[in-house]
Amino acid sequence: MARFGLGKRDVQKLERERDIEGLIGLLSHEDEKLVFQAIEALTRIGDPEGVEALMALVADPSCPELIRTKAWLALDVGMEREAKKRTDWR
């Protein structure tokens, strides 16, 4: 996949196709907006490989703080969503 000329629609397509590897690849993109969108998509999908990639971002001291924080928050939201699913009695 080319690393230039990507946009929100590309991230949406990767999410629709559940292309975890493609989304993980975007986590190192220079465009922070695309990185944020990839983080959100991985959180919505909830695949263990994507979760591991987000955890690696959080643990990487060379990763920009804003991206690390976004990944941490996304993991927190994902964990809350899972907990709600497990306790939803409806």
PDB file of N, CA, C and O in Angstrom:
ATOM      1  N   MET A   1       0.853  -1.171   0.000  1.00  0.00           N
ATOM      2  CA  MET A   1       0.000   0.000   0.000  1.00  0.00           C
ATOM      3  C   MET A   1       0.897   1.232   0.000  1.00  0.00           C
ATOM      4  O   MET A   1       1.864   1.302   0.758  1.00  0.00           O
ATOM      5  N   ALA A   2       0.579   2.190  -0.839  1.00  0.00           N
ATOM      6  CA  ALA A   2       1.351   3.435  -0.889  1.00  0.00           C
ATOM      7  C   ALA A   2       1.141   4.212   0.400  1.00  0.00           C
ATOM      8  O   ALA A   2       0.053   4.204   0.976  1.00  0.00           O
ATOM      9  N   ARG A   3       2.188   4.878   0.840  1.00  0.00           N
ATOM     10  CA  ARG A   3       2.117   5.618   2.094  1.00  0.00           C
ATOM     11  C   ARG A   3       1.733   7.070   1.866  1.00  0.00           C
ATOM     12  O   ARG A   3       1.707   7.852   2.816  1.00  0.00           O
ATOM     13  N   PHE A   4       1.440   7.442   0.653  1.00  0.00           N
ATOM     14  CA  PHE A   4       1.084   8.829   0.354  1.00  0.00           C
ATOM     15  C   PHE A   4      -0.272   8.830  -0.332  1.00  0.00           C
ATOM     16  O   PHE A   4      -0.696   7.827  -0.907  1.00  0.00           O
ATOM     17  N   GLY A   5      -0.931   9.950  -0.264  1.00  0.00           N
ATOM     18  CA  GLY A   5      -2.222  10.065  -0.919  1.00  0.00           C
ATOM     19  C   GLY A   5      -3.344   9.323  -0.218  1.00  0.00           C
ATOM     20  O   GLY A   5      -4.402   9.111  -0.810  1.00  0.00           O
ATOM     21  N   LEU A   6      -3.142   8.929   1.010  1.00  0.00           N
ATOM     22  CA  LEU A   6      -4.175   8.226   1.757  1.00  0.00           C
ATOM     23  C   LEU A   6      -5.102   9.226   2.422  1.00  0.00           C
ATOM     24  O   LEU A   6      -4.704  10.347   2.741  1.00  0.00           O
ATOM     25  N   GLY A   7      -6.333   8.810   2.625  1.00  0.00           N
ATOM     26  CA  GLY A   7      -7.289   9.681   3.283  1.00  0.00           C
ATOM     27  C   GLY A   7      -8.245   8.882   4.148  1.00  0.00           C
ATOM     28  O   GLY A   7      -8.102   7.671   4.314  1.00  0.00           O
ATOM     29  N   LYS A   8      -9.223   9.591   4.695  1.00  0.00           N
ATOM     30  CA  LYS A   8     -10.197   8.984   5.602  1.00  0.00           C
ATOM     31  C   LYS A   8     -10.934   7.819   4.940  1.00  0.00           C
ATOM     32  O   LYS A   8     -11.198   6.802   5.580  1.00  0.00           O
ATOM     33  N   ARG A   9     -11.265   7.973   3.655  1.00  0.00           N
ATOM     34  CA  ARG A   9     -11.980   6.894   2.962  1.00  0.00           C
ATOM     35  C   ARG A   9     -11.151   5.622   2.896  1.00  0.00           C
ATOM     36  O   ARG A   9     -11.690   4.516   2.960  1.00  0.00           O
ATOM     37  N   ASP A  10      -9.832   5.783   2.766  1.00  0.00           N
ATOM     38  CA  ASP A  10      -8.961   4.609   2.739  1.00  0.00           C
ATOM     39  C   ASP A  10      -8.995   3.881   4.080  1.00  0.00           C
ATOM     40  O   ASP A  10      -9.032   2.651   4.128  1.00  0.00           O
ATOM     41  N   VAL A  11      -8.983   4.640   5.152  1.00  0.00           N
ATOM     42  CA  VAL A  11      -9.048   4.037   6.487  1.00  0.00           C
ATOM     43  C   VAL A  11     -10.396   3.345   6.662  1.00  0.00           C
ATOM     44  O   VAL A  11     -10.460   2.240   7.200  1.00  0.00           O
ATOM     45  N   GLN A  12     -11.462   3.982   6.217  1.00  0.00           N
ATOM     46  CA  GLN A  12     -12.792   3.379   6.314  1.00  0.00           C
ATOM     47  C   GLN A  12     -12.860   2.071   5.524  1.00  0.00           C
ATOM     48  O   GLN A  12     -13.468   1.099   5.972  1.00  0.00           O
ATOM     49  N   LYS A  13     -12.235   2.058   4.353  1.00  0.00           N
ATOM     50  CA  LYS A  13     -12.218   0.836   3.537  1.00  0.00           C
ATOM     51  C   LYS A  13     -11.455  -0.273   4.256  1.00  0.00           C
ATOM     52  O   LYS A  13     -11.907  -1.417   4.298  1.00  0.00           O
ATOM     53  N   LEU A  14     -10.306   0.065   4.816  1.00  0.00           N
ATOM     54  CA  LEU A  14      -9.538  -0.928   5.568  1.00  0.00           C
ATOM     55  C   LEU A  14     -10.361  -1.468   6.736  1.00  0.00           C
ATOM     56  O   LEU A  14     -10.321  -2.662   7.030  1.00  0.00           O
ATOM     57  N   GLU A  15     -11.101  -0.590   7.394  1.00  0.00           N
ATOM     58  CA  GLU A  15     -11.935  -1.029   8.518  1.00  0.00           C
ATOM     59  C   GLU A  15     -13.058  -1.945   8.033  1.00  0.00           C
ATOM     60  O   GLU A  15     -13.298  -2.997   8.624  1.00  0.00           O
ATOM     61  N   ARG A  16     -13.744  -1.553   6.963  1.00  0.00           N
ATOM     62  CA  ARG A  16     -14.825  -2.386   6.418  1.00  0.00           C
ATOM     63  C   ARG A  16     -14.318  -3.778   6.052  1.00  0.00           C
ATOM     64  O   ARG A  16     -14.992  -4.782   6.279  1.00  0.00           O
ATOM     65  N   GLU A  17     -13.117  -3.814   5.483  1.00  0.00           N
ATOM     66  CA  GLU A  17     -12.531  -5.085   5.058  1.00  0.00           C
ATOM     67  C   GLU A  17     -11.837  -5.817   6.202  1.00  0.00           C
ATOM     68  O   GLU A  17     -11.309  -6.914   6.025  1.00  0.00           O
ATOM     69  N   ARG A  18     -11.848  -5.196   7.369  1.00  0.00           N
ATOM     70  CA  ARG A  18     -11.190  -5.757   8.557  1.00  0.00           C
ATOM     71  C   ARG A  18      -9.728  -6.089   8.256  1.00  0.00           C
ATOM     72  O   ARG A  18      -9.213  -7.138   8.643  1.00  0.00           O
ATOM     73  N   ASP A  19      -9.082  -5.160   7.553  1.00  0.00           N
ATOM     74  CA  ASP A  19      -7.673  -5.308   7.176  1.00  0.00           C
ATOM     75  C   ASP A  19      -6.805  -4.827   8.338  1.00  0.00           C
ATOM     76  O   ASP A  19      -6.324  -3.694   8.355  1.00  0.00           O
ATOM     77  N   ILE A  20      -6.624  -5.709   9.291  1.00  0.00           N
ATOM     78  CA  ILE A  20      -5.882  -5.364  10.506  1.00  0.00           C
ATOM     79  C   ILE A  20      -4.449  -4.964  10.170  1.00  0.00           C
ATOM     80  O   ILE A  20      -3.937  -3.975  10.694  1.00  0.00           O
ATOM     81  N   GLU A  21      -3.806  -5.733   9.299  1.00  0.00           N
ATOM     82  CA  GLU A  21      -2.420  -5.426   8.929  1.00  0.00           C
ATOM     83  C   GLU A  21      -2.306  -4.051   8.287  1.00  0.00           C
ATOM     84  O   GLU A  21      -1.375  -3.300   8.579  1.00  0.00           O
ATOM     85  N   GLY A  22      -3.255  -3.719   7.409  1.00  0.00           N
ATOM     86  CA  GLY A  22      -3.238  -2.405   6.767  1.00  0.00           C
ATOM     87  C   GLY A  22      -3.404  -1.280   7.771  1.00  0.00           C
ATOM     88  O   GLY A  22      -2.721  -0.258   7.691  1.00  0.00           O
ATOM     89  N   LEU A  23      -4.321  -1.471   8.722  1.00  0.00           N
ATOM     90  CA  LEU A  23      -4.540  -0.457   9.753  1.00  0.00           C
ATOM     91  C   LEU A  23      -3.331  -0.338  10.672  1.00  0.00           C
ATOM     92  O   LEU A  23      -2.947   0.765  11.062  1.00  0.00           O
ATOM     93  N   ILE A  24      -2.737  -1.465  11.015  1.00  0.00           N
ATOM     94  CA  ILE A  24      -1.532  -1.428  11.851  1.00  0.00           C
ATOM     95  C   ILE A  24      -0.418  -0.695  11.113  1.00  0.00           C
ATOM     96  O   ILE A  24       0.344   0.056  11.721  1.00  0.00           O
ATOM     97  N   GLY A  25      -0.326  -0.911   9.814  1.00  0.00           N
ATOM     98  CA  GLY A  25       0.678  -0.211   9.018  1.00  0.00           C
ATOM     99  C   GLY A  25       0.522   1.296   9.073  1.00  0.00           C
ATOM    100  O   GLY A  25       1.507   2.031   9.002  1.00  0.00           O
ATOM    101  N   LEU A  26      -0.716   1.759   9.198  1.00  0.00           N
ATOM    102  CA  LEU A  26      -0.968   3.203   9.267  1.00  0.00           C
ATOM    103  C   LEU A  26      -0.559   3.814  10.605  1.00  0.00           C
ATOM    104  O   LEU A  26      -0.457   5.036  10.716  1.00  0.00           O
ATOM    105  N   LEU A  27      -0.329   3.000  11.604  1.00  0.00           N
ATOM    106  CA  LEU A  27       0.046   3.536  12.915  1.00  0.00           C
ATOM    107  C   LEU A  27       1.384   4.262  12.890  1.00  0.00           C
ATOM    108  O   LEU A  27       1.685   5.045  13.791  1.00  0.00           O
ATOM    109  N   SER A  28       2.181   4.007  11.867  1.00  0.00           N
ATOM    110  CA  SER A  28       3.475   4.695  11.755  1.00  0.00           C
ATOM    111  C   SER A  28       3.469   5.750  10.650  1.00  0.00           C
ATOM    112  O   SER A  28       4.523   6.249  10.256  1.00  0.00           O
ATOM    113  N   HIS A  29       2.281   6.087  10.155  1.00  0.00           N
ATOM    114  CA  HIS A  29       2.163   7.096   9.094  1.00  0.00           C
ATOM    115  C   HIS A  29       2.526   8.470   9.643  1.00  0.00           C
ATOM    116  O   HIS A  29       2.327   8.745  10.827  1.00  0.00           O
ATOM    117  N   GLU A  30       3.054   9.323   8.789  1.00  0.00           N
ATOM    118  CA  GLU A  30       3.461  10.667   9.237  1.00  0.00           C
ATOM    119  C   GLU A  30       2.273  11.599   9.481  1.00  0.00           C
ATOM    120  O   GLU A  30       2.408  12.592  10.196  1.00  0.00           O
ATOM    121  N   ASP A  31       1.113  11.290   8.897  1.00  0.00           N
ATOM    122  CA  ASP A  31      -0.083  12.120   9.066  1.00  0.00           C
ATOM    123  C   ASP A  31      -0.819  11.671  10.335  1.00  0.00           C
ATOM    124  O   ASP A  31      -1.413  10.594  10.366  1.00  0.00           O
ATOM    125  N   GLU A  32      -0.775  12.504  11.374  1.00  0.00           N
ATOM    126  CA  GLU A  32      -1.394  12.140  12.653  1.00  0.00           C
ATOM    127  C   GLU A  32      -2.883  11.864  12.523  1.00  0.00           C
ATOM    128  O   GLU A  32      -3.412  11.006  13.229  1.00  0.00           O
ATOM    129  N   LYS A  33      -3.573  12.576  11.632  1.00  0.00           N
ATOM    130  CA  LYS A  33      -5.012  12.337  11.462  1.00  0.00           C
ATOM    131  C   LYS A  33      -5.273  10.900  11.019  1.00  0.00           C
ATOM    132  O   LYS A  33      -6.189  10.246  11.516  1.00  0.00           O
ATOM    133  N   LEU A  34      -4.462  10.416  10.081  1.00  0.00           N
ATOM    134  CA  LEU A  34      -4.619   9.031   9.632  1.00  0.00           C
ATOM    135  C   LEU A  34      -4.284   8.047  10.746  1.00  0.00           C
ATOM    136  O   LEU A  34      -4.937   7.014  10.889  1.00  0.00           O
ATOM    137  N   VAL A  35      -3.276   8.369  11.524  1.00  0.00           N
ATOM    138  CA  VAL A  35      -2.915   7.507  12.653  1.00  0.00           C
ATOM    139  C   VAL A  35      -4.082   7.446  13.636  1.00  0.00           C
ATOM    140  O   VAL A  35      -4.445   6.366  14.101  1.00  0.00           O
ATOM    141  N   PHE A  36      -4.666   8.590  13.950  1.00  0.00           N
ATOM    142  CA  PHE A  36      -5.805   8.627  14.873  1.00  0.00           C
ATOM    143  C   PHE A  36      -6.977   7.814  14.325  1.00  0.00           C
ATOM    144  O   PHE A  36      -7.618   7.070  15.067  1.00  0.00           O
ATOM    145  N   GLN A  37      -7.256   7.955  13.030  1.00  0.00           N
ATOM    146  CA  GLN A  37      -8.354   7.205  12.418  1.00  0.00           C
ATOM    147  C   GLN A  37      -8.078   5.706  12.456  1.00  0.00           C
ATOM    148  O   GLN A  37      -8.986   4.908  12.690  1.00  0.00           O
ATOM    149  N   ALA A  38      -6.825   5.329  12.226  1.00  0.00           N
ATOM    150  CA  ALA A  38      -6.462   3.910  12.288  1.00  0.00           C
ATOM    151  C   ALA A  38      -6.617   3.378  13.712  1.00  0.00           C
ATOM    152  O   ALA A  38      -7.091   2.259  13.910  1.00  0.00           O
ATOM    153  N   ILE A  39      -6.219   4.174  14.696  1.00  0.00           N
ATOM    154  CA  ILE A  39      -6.379   3.778  16.099  1.00  0.00           C
ATOM    155  C   ILE A  39      -7.854   3.547  16.406  1.00  0.00           C
ATOM    156  O   ILE A  39      -8.213   2.537  17.012  1.00  0.00           O
ATOM    157  N   GLU A  40      -8.704   4.473  15.992  1.00  0.00           N
ATOM    158  CA  GLU A  40     -10.138   4.344  16.248  1.00  0.00           C
ATOM    159  C   GLU A  40     -10.715   3.118  15.549  1.00  0.00           C
ATOM    160  O   GLU A  40     -11.529   2.398  16.126  1.00  0.00           O
ATOM    161  N   ALA A  41     -10.296   2.879  14.311  1.00  0.00           N
ATOM    162  CA  ALA A  41     -10.785   1.718  13.565  1.00  0.00           C
ATOM    163  C   ALA A  41     -10.366   0.417  14.249  1.00  0.00           C
ATOM    164  O   ALA A  41     -11.174  -0.500  14.396  1.00  0.00           O
ATOM    165  N   LEU A  42      -9.113   0.341  14.664  1.00  0.00           N
ATOM    166  CA  LEU A  42      -8.646  -0.862  15.356  1.00  0.00           C
ATOM    167  C   LEU A  42      -9.418  -1.080  16.651  1.00  0.00           C
ATOM    168  O   LEU A  42      -9.706  -2.218  17.020  1.00  0.00           O
ATOM    169  N   THR A  43      -9.748  -0.010  17.333  1.00  0.00           N
ATOM    170  CA  THR A  43     -10.519  -0.119  18.572  1.00  0.00           C
ATOM    171  C   THR A  43     -11.915  -0.658  18.285  1.00  0.00           C
ATOM    172  O   THR A  43     -12.410  -1.529  19.000  1.00  0.00           O
ATOM    173  N   ARG A  44     -12.547  -0.138  17.237  1.00  0.00           N
ATOM    174  CA  ARG A  44     -13.895  -0.610  16.894  1.00  0.00           C
ATOM    175  C   ARG A  44     -13.884  -2.079  16.490  1.00  0.00           C
ATOM    176  O   ARG A  44     -14.795  -2.826  16.849  1.00  0.00           O
ATOM    177  N   ILE A  45     -12.868  -2.500  15.754  1.00  0.00           N
ATOM    178  CA  ILE A  45     -12.792  -3.892  15.315  1.00  0.00           C
ATOM    179  C   ILE A  45     -12.531  -4.809  16.506  1.00  0.00           C
ATOM    180  O   ILE A  45     -13.153  -5.864  16.628  1.00  0.00           O
ATOM    181  N   GLY A  46     -11.615  -4.410  17.379  1.00  0.00           N
ATOM    182  CA  GLY A  46     -11.355  -5.171  18.599  1.00  0.00           C
ATOM    183  C   GLY A  46     -10.563  -6.457  18.404  1.00  0.00           C
ATOM    184  O   GLY A  46     -10.558  -7.313  19.289  1.00  0.00           O
ATOM    185  N   ASP A  47      -9.900  -6.611  17.275  1.00  0.00           N
ATOM    186  CA  ASP A  47      -9.092  -7.802  17.015  1.00  0.00           C
ATOM    187  C   ASP A  47      -7.872  -7.825  17.944  1.00  0.00           C
ATOM    188  O   ASP A  47      -7.244  -6.788  18.156  1.00  0.00           O
ATOM    189  N   PRO A  48      -7.531  -8.985  18.496  1.00  0.00           N
ATOM    190  CA  PRO A  48      -6.385  -9.055  19.414  1.00  0.00           C
ATOM    191  C   PRO A  48      -5.080  -8.537  18.816  1.00  0.00           C
ATOM    192  O   PRO A  48      -4.283  -7.925  19.526  1.00  0.00           O
ATOM    193  N   GLU A  49      -4.849  -8.769  17.533  1.00  0.00           N
ATOM    194  CA  GLU A  49      -3.620  -8.280  16.897  1.00  0.00           C
ATOM    195  C   GLU A  49      -3.587  -6.749  16.896  1.00  0.00           C
ATOM    196  O   GLU A  49      -2.536  -6.144  17.111  1.00  0.00           O
ATOM    197  N   GLY A  50      -4.742  -6.133  16.654  1.00  0.00           N
ATOM    198  CA  GLY A  50      -4.832  -4.675  16.692  1.00  0.00           C
ATOM    199  C   GLY A  50      -4.635  -4.134  18.094  1.00  0.00           C
ATOM    200  O   GLY A  50      -3.979  -3.110  18.288  1.00  0.00           O
ATOM    201  N   VAL A  51      -5.202  -4.822  19.068  1.00  0.00           N
ATOM    202  CA  VAL A  51      -5.038  -4.413  20.468  1.00  0.00           C
ATOM    203  C   VAL A  51      -3.561  -4.479  20.858  1.00  0.00           C
ATOM    204  O   VAL A  51      -3.052  -3.581  21.529  1.00  0.00           O
ATOM    205  N   GLU A  52      -2.879  -5.536  20.437  1.00  0.00           N
ATOM    206  CA  GLU A  52      -1.444  -5.656  20.726  1.00  0.00           C
ATOM    207  C   GLU A  52      -0.658  -4.506  20.108  1.00  0.00           C
ATOM    208  O   GLU A  52       0.263  -3.972  20.726  1.00  0.00           O
ATOM    209  N   ALA A  53      -1.026  -4.126  18.879  1.00  0.00           N
ATOM    210  CA  ALA A  53      -0.335  -3.018  18.210  1.00  0.00           C
ATOM    211  C   ALA A  53      -0.551  -1.711  18.964  1.00  0.00           C
ATOM    212  O   ALA A  53       0.369  -0.902  19.084  1.00  0.00           O
ATOM    213  N   LEU A  54      -1.766  -1.502  19.473  1.00  0.00           N
ATOM    214  CA  LEU A  54      -2.040  -0.287  20.247  1.00  0.00           C
ATOM    215  C   LEU A  54      -1.266  -0.302  21.564  1.00  0.00           C
ATOM    216  O   LEU A  54      -0.765   0.730  22.008  1.00  0.00           O
ATOM    217  N   MET A  55      -1.174  -1.466  22.178  1.00  0.00           N
ATOM    218  CA  MET A  55      -0.405  -1.575  23.421  1.00  0.00           C
ATOM    219  C   MET A  55       1.076  -1.287  23.161  1.00  0.00           C
ATOM    220  O   MET A  55       1.751  -0.680  23.992  1.00  0.00           O
ATOM    221  N   ALA A  56       1.567  -1.722  22.013  1.00  0.00           N
ATOM    222  CA  ALA A  56       2.965  -1.446  21.656  1.00  0.00           C
ATOM    223  C   ALA A  56       3.189   0.051  21.467  1.00  0.00           C
ATOM    224  O   ALA A  56       4.237   0.575  21.844  1.00  0.00           O
ATOM    225  N   LEU A  57       2.205   0.742  20.883  1.00  0.00           N
ATOM    226  CA  LEU A  57       2.311   2.202  20.734  1.00  0.00           C
ATOM    227  C   LEU A  57       2.417   2.876  22.096  1.00  0.00           C
ATOM    228  O   LEU A  57       3.264   3.742  22.314  1.00  0.00           O
ATOM    229  N   VAL A  58       1.548   2.466  22.996  1.00  0.00           N
ATOM    230  CA  VAL A  58       1.537   3.062  24.336  1.00  0.00           C
ATOM    231  C   VAL A  58       2.888   2.860  25.025  1.00  0.00           C
ATOM    232  O   VAL A  58       3.365   3.746  25.734  1.00  0.00           O
ATOM    233  N   ALA A  59       3.490   1.715  24.819  1.00  0.00           N
ATOM    234  CA  ALA A  59       4.747   1.381  25.495  1.00  0.00           C
ATOM    235  C   ALA A  59       5.990   1.941  24.805  1.00  0.00           C
ATOM    236  O   ALA A  59       7.086   1.876  25.362  1.00  0.00           O
ATOM    237  N   ASP A  60       5.832   2.487  23.605  1.00  0.00           N
ATOM    238  CA  ASP A  60       6.984   2.952  22.823  1.00  0.00           C
ATOM    239  C   ASP A  60       7.340   4.393  23.186  1.00  0.00           C
ATOM    240  O   ASP A  60       6.613   5.312  22.809  1.00  0.00           O
ATOM    241  N   PRO A  61       8.445   4.612  23.909  1.00  0.00           N
ATOM    242  CA  PRO A  61       8.810   5.970  24.312  1.00  0.00           C
ATOM    243  C   PRO A  61       9.202   6.872  23.137  1.00  0.00           C
ATOM    244  O   PRO A  61       9.223   8.094  23.280  1.00  0.00           O
ATOM    245  N   SER A  62       9.511   6.284  21.983  1.00  0.00           N
ATOM    246  CA  SER A  62       9.870   7.109  20.824  1.00  0.00           C
ATOM    247  C   SER A  62       8.638   7.591  20.055  1.00  0.00           C
ATOM    248  O   SER A  62       8.743   8.445  19.175  1.00  0.00           O
ATOM    249  N   CYS A  63       7.481   7.042  20.392  1.00  0.00           N
ATOM    250  CA  CYS A  63       6.230   7.448  19.749  1.00  0.00           C
ATOM    251  C   CYS A  63       5.803   8.804  20.320  1.00  0.00           C
ATOM    252  O   CYS A  63       5.909   9.027  21.526  1.00  0.00           O
ATOM    253  N   PRO A  64       5.320   9.712  19.462  1.00  0.00           N
ATOM    254  CA  PRO A  64       4.868  11.018  19.969  1.00  0.00           C
ATOM    255  C   PRO A  64       3.822  10.860  21.079  1.00  0.00           C
ATOM    256  O   PRO A  64       2.955   9.988  21.018  1.00  0.00           O
ATOM    257  N   GLU A  65       3.924  11.707  22.073  1.00  0.00           N
ATOM    258  CA  GLU A  65       3.052  11.607  23.248  1.00  0.00           C
ATOM    259  C   GLU A  65       1.568  11.680  22.892  1.00  0.00           C
ATOM    260  O   GLU A  65       0.756  10.964  23.478  1.00  0.00           O
ATOM    261  N   LEU A  66       1.213  12.528  21.951  1.00  0.00           N
ATOM    262  CA  LEU A  66      -0.195  12.665  21.570  1.00  0.00           C
ATOM    263  C   LEU A  66      -0.739  11.353  21.001  1.00  0.00           C
ATOM    264  O   LEU A  66      -1.871  10.968  21.295  1.00  0.00           O
ATOM    265  N   ILE A  67       0.057  10.679  20.197  1.00  0.00           N
ATOM    266  CA  ILE A  67      -0.371   9.403  19.617  1.00  0.00           C
ATOM    267  C   ILE A  67      -0.433   8.327  20.699  1.00  0.00           C
ATOM    268  O   ILE A  67      -1.362   7.520  20.721  1.00  0.00           O
ATOM    269  N   ARG A  68       0.544   8.313  21.586  1.00  0.00           N
ATOM    270  CA  ARG A  68       0.526   7.349  22.692  1.00  0.00           C
ATOM    271  C   ARG A  68      -0.717   7.543  23.560  1.00  0.00           C
ATOM    272  O   ARG A  68      -1.353   6.575  23.974  1.00  0.00           O
ATOM    273  N   THR A  69      -1.052   8.795  23.827  1.00  0.00           N
ATOM    274  CA  THR A  69      -2.232   9.096  24.643  1.00  0.00           C
ATOM    275  C   THR A  69      -3.505   8.649  23.936  1.00  0.00           C
ATOM    276  O   THR A  69      -4.391   8.068  24.562  1.00  0.00           O
ATOM    277  N   LYS A  70      -3.599   8.916  22.642  1.00  0.00           N
ATOM    278  CA  LYS A  70      -4.774   8.503  21.859  1.00  0.00           C
ATOM    279  C   LYS A  70      -4.918   6.980  21.895  1.00  0.00           C
ATOM    280  O   LYS A  70      -6.023   6.463  22.061  1.00  0.00           O
ATOM    281  N   ALA A  71      -3.811   6.270  21.742  1.00  0.00           N
ATOM    282  CA  ALA A  71      -3.853   4.807  21.779  1.00  0.00           C
ATOM    283  C   ALA A  71      -4.289   4.318  23.159  1.00  0.00           C
ATOM    284  O   ALA A  71      -5.091   3.391  23.270  1.00  0.00           O
ATOM    285  N   TRP A  72      -3.758   4.942  24.206  1.00  0.00           N
ATOM    286  CA  TRP A  72      -4.130   4.555  25.573  1.00  0.00           C
ATOM    287  C   TRP A  72      -5.626   4.768  25.805  1.00  0.00           C
ATOM    288  O   TRP A  72      -6.305   3.899  26.352  1.00  0.00           O
ATOM    289  N   LEU A  73      -6.129   5.921  25.389  1.00  0.00           N
ATOM    290  CA  LEU A  73      -7.557   6.210  25.555  1.00  0.00           C
ATOM    291  C   LEU A  73      -8.408   5.237  24.752  1.00  0.00           C
ATOM    292  O   LEU A  73      -9.458   4.794  25.219  1.00  0.00           O
ATOM    293  N   ALA A  74      -7.961   4.904  23.550  1.00  0.00           N
ATOM    294  CA  ALA A  74      -8.704   3.957  22.713  1.00  0.00           C
ATOM    295  C   ALA A  74      -8.757   2.582  23.374  1.00  0.00           C
ATOM    296  O   ALA A  74      -9.796   1.921  23.357  1.00  0.00           O
ATOM    297  N   LEU A  75      -7.655   2.158  23.947  1.00  0.00           N
ATOM    298  CA  LEU A  75      -7.646   0.877  24.653  1.00  0.00           C
ATOM    299  C   LEU A  75      -8.603   0.908  25.839  1.00  0.00           C
ATOM    300  O   LEU A  75      -9.301  -0.072  26.101  1.00  0.00           O
ATOM    301  N   ASP A  76      -8.639   2.023  26.551  1.00  0.00           N
ATOM    302  CA  ASP A  76      -9.539   2.172  27.691  1.00  0.00           C
ATOM    303  C   ASP A  76     -10.994   2.078  27.242  1.00  0.00           C
ATOM    304  O   ASP A  76     -11.799   1.396  27.876  1.00  0.00           O
ATOM    305  N   VAL A  77     -11.328   2.760  26.154  1.00  0.00           N
ATOM    306  CA  VAL A  77     -12.692   2.724  25.613  1.00  0.00           C
ATOM    307  C   VAL A  77     -13.044   1.302  25.183  1.00  0.00           C
ATOM    308  O   VAL A  77     -14.147   0.823  25.445  1.00  0.00           O
ATOM    309  N   GLY A  78     -12.110   0.638  24.529  1.00  0.00           N
ATOM    310  CA  GLY A  78     -12.345  -0.736  24.090  1.00  0.00           C
ATOM    311  C   GLY A  78     -12.592  -1.672  25.257  1.00  0.00           C
ATOM    312  O   GLY A  78     -13.445  -2.557  25.178  1.00  0.00           O
ATOM    313  N   MET A  79     -11.849  -1.482  26.340  1.00  0.00           N
ATOM    314  CA  MET A  79     -12.031  -2.325  27.519  1.00  0.00           C
ATOM    315  C   MET A  79     -13.384  -2.052  28.166  1.00  0.00           C
ATOM    316  O   MET A  79     -14.050  -2.979  28.627  1.00  0.00           O
ATOM    317  N   GLU A  80     -13.788  -0.794  28.202  1.00  0.00           N
ATOM    318  CA  GLU A  80     -15.105  -0.461  28.760  1.00  0.00           C
ATOM    319  C   GLU A  80     -16.214  -1.097  27.931  1.00  0.00           C
ATOM    320  O   GLU A  80     -17.185  -1.618  28.479  1.00  0.00           O
ATOM    321  N   ARG A  81     -16.066  -1.051  26.616  1.00  0.00           N
ATOM    322  CA  ARG A  81     -17.070  -1.629  25.714  1.00  0.00           C
ATOM    323  C   ARG A  81     -17.184  -3.138  25.956  1.00  0.00           C
ATOM    324  O   ARG A  81     -18.289  -3.676  26.011  1.00  0.00           O
ATOM    325  N   GLU A  82     -16.053  -3.811  26.098  1.00  0.00           N
ATOM    326  CA  GLU A  82     -16.053  -5.254  26.355  1.00  0.00           C
ATOM    327  C   GLU A  82     -16.700  -5.568  27.698  1.00  0.00           C
ATOM    328  O   GLU A  82     -17.476  -6.516  27.809  1.00  0.00           O
ATOM    329  N   ALA A  83     -16.385  -4.783  28.704  1.00  0.00           N
ATOM    330  CA  ALA A  83     -16.971  -5.007  30.026  1.00  0.00           C
ATOM    331  C   ALA A  83     -18.481  -4.830  29.976  1.00  0.00           C
ATOM    332  O   ALA A  83     -19.221  -5.585  30.607  1.00  0.00           O
ATOM    333  N   LYS A  84     -18.939  -3.835  29.227  1.00  0.00           N
ATOM    334  CA  LYS A  84     -20.380  -3.600  29.117  1.00  0.00           C
ATOM    335  C   LYS A  84     -21.061  -4.770  28.418  1.00  0.00           C
ATOM    336  O   LYS A  84     -22.145  -5.192  28.823  1.00  0.00           O
ATOM    337  N   LYS A  85     -20.427  -5.297  27.366  1.00  0.00           N
ATOM    338  CA  LYS A  85     -21.000  -6.448  26.661  1.00  0.00           C
ATOM    339  C   LYS A  85     -21.172  -7.625  27.613  1.00  0.00           C
ATOM    340  O   LYS A  85     -22.176  -8.336  27.562  1.00  0.00           O
ATOM    341  N   ARG A  86     -20.198  -7.820  28.466  1.00  0.00           N
ATOM    342  CA  ARG A  86     -20.219  -8.975  29.366  1.00  0.00           C
ATOM    343  C   ARG A  86     -21.231  -8.818  30.498  1.00  0.00           C
ATOM    344  O   ARG A  86     -21.669  -9.810  31.080  1.00  0.00           O
ATOM    345  N   THR A  87     -21.604  -7.579  30.813  1.00  0.00           N
ATOM    346  CA  THR A  87     -22.533  -7.361  31.922  1.00  0.00           C
ATOM    347  C   THR A  87     -23.904  -6.896  31.461  1.00  0.00           C
ATOM    348  O   THR A  87     -24.784  -6.660  32.288  1.00  0.00           O
ATOM    349  N   ASP A  88     -24.099  -6.761  30.162  1.00  0.00           N
ATOM    350  CA  ASP A  88     -25.391  -6.325  29.631  1.00  0.00           C
ATOM    351  C   ASP A  88     -26.367  -7.501  29.696  1.00  0.00           C
ATOM    352  O   ASP A  88     -26.165  -8.519  29.034  1.00  0.00           O
ATOM    353  N   TRP A  89     -27.406  -7.357  30.483  1.00  0.00           N
ATOM    354  CA  TRP A  89     -28.348  -8.446  30.728  1.00  0.00           C
ATOM    355  C   TRP A  89     -29.517  -8.461  29.767  1.00  0.00           C
ATOM    356  O   TRP A  89     -30.385  -9.326  29.881  1.00  0.00           O
ATOM    357  N   ARG A  90     -29.570  -7.552  28.841  1.00  0.00           N
ATOM    358  CA  ARG A  90     -30.719  -7.486  27.919  1.00  0.00           C
ATOM    359  C   ARG A  90     -30.697  -8.572  26.917  1.00  0.00           C
ATOM    360  O   ARG A  90     -31.592  -8.653  26.075  1.00  0.00           O
TER     361      ARG A  90
END
